[in-house]
């Protein structure tokens, strides 16, 4: 009976809830490392970008509108005029197709869940599917 009570307390306290939360947290942690190594020099440490040169990722309407597009930008780069939060940017972002599917998923999960952004985690399967196209 005592074991049953402890098990019930652990379950109701959320102790055994690990699947989605831990996966997202681990992805965000890995994504921060990918961001620091590959994205931070242009988009800055807090995702604020450089006005007129590199768009912000923090509270970015462009980033958050379409997860598939965001994956495509990381994989294929971007050489186009875009509007981010009402400001026009004409920039050239290189392809980061050298990153693994997991790294792309992790870095996007990181940027889409920091600096005022909130989104579902990007999965390696989503990246793999778009990489094929």
N, C-alpha and C positions, 0 to 999 in steps of 0.2 A: 504494500500500500504506500509506503514512504517513497519508493522509487517512482511510483505512478504520479504522486503529487509533484515531485521534483521535475519529472518529465513534462508534466502539464505546465508547470511554471516556466520552464525553459522554452517550450513551444509558444506559449502566449506572450512571452517577453520578446520574442523575435530572435532568440538565440540560434534557432535552426534555420532561419530565413537567410539563405546565402546565395541562391542561384543568380538572379538578375542583378541584385545590388552588388555583390562581390565581383561579378563579371564586369560590370560597368566601372566600378572603382578601379579594378586592375587595369582595364583598358585605358582609363583616363591617366593613370600613373605612367603606363608605358607610352601613351601618346604625348605626355609632357616631354619626355626624353626625345622623341622623334621631332617634336615641334622645336625644341631648343637647338637641335642639330641641323634642322633643315629649313625652318620657316622664320625663326625669330629675327634673323638679320634684316629681313624686309618688313615683317609685320610687327616687330618689336616685342619686348618681353611681356607686356600686358595686352597684346593684341590690338594696340591702338593705331598701328600703321604709321605712315608718314603722309600728312595731308598733301594732296596733289601728286604724290608719287606711288605710294603703296596703300591700298585700301585697308581700313580697319577690319579686324575679325570680331572685335568686341562689339556687342550689340549690333551686329551686322545684319541688315535686312536681306542683303544679297546671299550671304552665307546660309541663312536660316530658311529661305523660301523653298529650296529644293535640294534634298539630300543627294539625289542622283546627280544633279548638276555639280554639287560640291565634290563628289567623288570624281566626276569627269574632269573637273578643273585640276585636281591633284594629279590624276593619271596623265592627262593630256596637255596640261599647261593652259595658258590663256593668252591670246594676242588679239584683244578686242576692246572696244569701249564699253565700260559697264558703269552703272550707277549704284553706289553704295551709300545708303542713308542720305540720299538726295544729292550727293556730290559725284561728279563724273570723273572717272579714272580711265586713262588710256594707257594700258600697261602691258608689259610682256612678262608673263610668269612662266618659268620653264616647267617642262614636264617633270614629274617626280615618279615616273613609271618604274624606276629602279627600286622603289620601296616595295616591300612584300604586301600582299593583301592584308595581312594582320597589321602591319605598320600604318597603312593608309586608313584602315578602320580605326585604329587607336588614335591617330593624330586628329582625325575628324571628330571622333567621340570627345577628345580633349577640348578642341576649340569650340565645339557646339555645346559644351557644358561648362564653360568658363566665361568670365567677363560679361555677365549679364545674359548669356545665351543658355537655353535649355532645350534639349532634344533627346530623342531616343538614341541609344547607341548605334553606331554604324557597325555592321558585321563584316567579317572577311568574305562571307558568301555574297553579300551585296557587291563588294568590290570586285570579286572574281567574275561575277556575272557581267558587270559593266566593262571590265578589262577585255572580255571576249569580243565586245562590239567594236 
